[in-house]
């Protein structure tokens, strides 16, 4: 009882979520700004297609090395193929994202952004 000495707390702390959902226009604007900044910095690489012949991390690492990608990188494709997803997931700092799931935080957090031509078209439809 809270009335007694060493009794319970009357109005104790209540768990609360401080989560906030940004408006869609703000999210689009942030992604547009992040992509244009990476483009100005020369950190965007455009390829025809992202694919590997077999499911091996070594093959994916060699592909990224040929593209000149070192450190953190974001690979964006319209619908990433399973072989590439399985090959890239074990490389530290490299993320493979579908074009409809890419966010401004993903783009701003990486050194290089590798986009396919189809992903660029999808992003242009969605953002502009």
Secondary structure, 3 states (H helix, E strand, C coil): CCCCCCCCCCCCCCCCCCCCCCCHHHHHHHHHHHHHHHHHHCCEEEECCCCCCCCCHHHHHHHHHHHCCCCCEEEEECCCCHHHHHHHCCCCCEEEEECCCCCHHHHHCCCEEEEEHHHHHHHHHHHC
